[in-house]
Amino acid sequence: MIDVHCHLNFHSFEKDYDQVIKSAFEAGVTKIINVGTKIDSSQLAVELAQKYDNLYAIVGVHPHHADKPEQGWLEELEKLAKKPKVVGIGEIGMDYFSYKSNDIVDPKLQKEVFIKQIELSHKLKLPLQIHNRQAGLKS
């Protein structure tokens, strides 16, 4: 069994990465794909993939973070995407869902960041992991 989308790189797991990953493998998971949502979580996904044999990373900027990418984010993302055990670009796309804690990120910004990451995936010949929530055919 392969877990194709998880976020072990989120802060809620930082105290027990080893135990969570060990438990998944003991439960029959044979491979895990850990997905970044911005540059720092993508970096951590890559670091965890380097530490664990059957753990892989997908790197990218989620649409909820499209309004605040770090300076030089695309270049940094490309560097991360070239690391061993990175198997795709994601979690990218369009998201028009509004949480109580934040409003919808400007769709124009989401689209710009989405397109740049699609172009990067094409350049590096990496598959995409698309996130589309309440955006319909706009993705």
LINSUL-V57915 format. One record per residue. N is the residue number from 1. RES is the residue in one letter. PHI is phi as a letter, one per 30 degrees, with the letter a starting at -180 (NA if undefined). OMEGA is omega in whole degrees, -180 to 180 (NA if undefined). NEAR is the number of other ideal C-beta (glycine too) atoms within 10 Angstrom. Layout:
BEGIN
<<N & RES & PHI & OMEGA & NEAR> <N & RES & PHI & OMEGA & NEAR>>
END
This chain:
BEGIN
<<1 & M & NA & -180 & 10> <2 & I & c & 173 & 11> <3 & D & d & -173 & 15> <4 & V & d & -179 & 14> <5 & H & a & 174 & 14> <6 & C & b & -179 & 18> <7 & H & b & 177 & 16> <8 & L & d & -179 & 25> <9 & N & d & 177 & 23> <10 & F & d & -175 & 14> <11 & H & e & -179 & 9> <12 & S & d & 180 & 9> <13 & F & c & -169 & 18> <14 & E & d & 180 & 10> <15 & K & d & -176 & 9> <16 & D & b & 177 & 12> <17 & Y & e & -175 & 16> <18 & D & e & -177 & 11> <19 & Q & d & -180 & 10> <20 & V & d & -179 & 14> <21 & I & d & 178 & 21> <22 & K & e & 180 & 12> <23 & S & d & 179 & 11> <24 & A & d & -180 & 19> <25 & F & d & 177 & 15> <26 & E & d & 180 & 8> <27 & A & d & 176 & 9> <28 & G & j & 175 & 7> <29 & V & d & -178 & 15> <30 & T & c & 177 & 10> <31 & K & b & 179 & 15> <32 & I & b & 174 & 23> <33 & I & c & -175 & 21> <34 & N & c & -168 & 28> <35 & V & c & 175 & 25> <36 & G & d & 179 & 29> <37 & T & b & 173 & 23> <38 & K & a & -172 & 19> <39 & I & d & -176 & 21> <40 & D & d & 178 & 12> <41 & S & d & 174 & 23> <42 & S & d & 177 & 30> <43 & Q & e & 179 & 19> <44 & L & d & 177 & 21> <45 & A & e & 178 & 30> <46 & V & d & 179 & 24> <47 & E & d & 179 & 13> <48 & L & d & 178 & 20> <49 & A & d & 179 & 25> <50 & Q & d & -178 & 12> <51 & K & d & -174 & 11> <52 & Y & c & -176 & 17> <53 & D & e & -173 & 8> <54 & N & c & 178 & 14> <55 & L & c & -179 & 22> <56 & Y & b & -177 & 21> <57 & A & b & 166 & 28> <58 & I & b & -175 & 27> <59 & V & c & 179 & 35> <60 & G & l & 178 & 32> <61 & V & c & 179 & 28> <62 & H & d & 180 & 21> <63 & P & e & 177 & 28> <64 & H & d & 180 & 19> <65 & H & c & -177 & 19> <66 & A & d & -179 & 25> <67 & D & d & -178 & 14> <68 & K & b & 176 & 11> <69 & P & d & -180 & 18> <70 & E & d & 175 & 13> <71 & Q & e & 179 & 6> <72 & G & i & -174 & 10> <73 & W & e & -176 & 18> <74 & L & d & 178 & 16> <75 & E & d & 179 & 10> <76 & E & d & 178 & 17> <77 & L & d & 178 & 26> <78 & E & d & 177 & 15> <79 & K & d & 179 & 14> <80 & L & d & -176 & 19> <81 & A & d & 180 & 24> <82 & K & d & -179 & 11> <83 & K & d & 176 & 16> <84 & P & e & 176 & 9> <85 & K & i & 169 & 17> <86 & V & d & -172 & 20> <87 & V & c & 179 & 17> <88 & G & l & 175 & 21> <89 & I & c & -180 & 29> <90 & G & l & 2 & 25> <91 & E & c & -172 & 25> <92 & I & b & 178 & 31> <93 & G & l & -178 & 24> <94 & M & b & -179 & 22> <95 & D & b & -179 & 20> <96 & Y & c & 178 & 16> <97 & F & d & -179 & 10> <98 & S & c & 173 & 11> <99 & Y & d & 174 & 8> <100 & K & d & -175 & 5> <101 & S & d & 178 & 5> <102 & N & a & 179 & 9> <103 & D & d & 178 & 9> <104 & I & d & 176 & 16> <105 & V & d & -179 & 20> <106 & D & e & -179 & 11> <107 & P & e & 179 & 16> <108 & K & d & 178 & 9> <109 & L & d & 177 & 15> <110 & Q & e & -177 & 26> <111 & K & d & 180 & 17> <112 & E & d & -179 & 13> <113 & V & d & 178 & 24> <114 & F & e & -178 & 25> <115 & I & d & 180 & 11> <116 & K & d & -180 & 17> <117 & Q & d & 174 & 25> <118 & I & d & 179 & 15> <119 & E & d & 178 & 12> <120 & L & d & -180 & 20> <121 & S & d & 178 & 19> <122 & H & d & 180 & 11> <123 & K & e & -176 & 11> <124 & L & c & -179 & 14> <125 & K & h & 177 & 6> <126 & L & c & 178 & 19> <127 & P & d & 179 & 11> <128 & L & c & 167 & 19> <129 & Q & c & -172 & 21> <130 & I & c & 173 & 14> <131 & H & c & 178 & 21> <132 & N & b & 178 & 16> <133 & R & b & 179 & 13> <134 & Q & h & 178 & 11> <135 & A & c & 177 & 19> <136 & G & h & -177 & 9> <137 & L & d & -179 & 6> <138 & K & d & 177 & 13> <139 & S & d & NA & 17>>
END
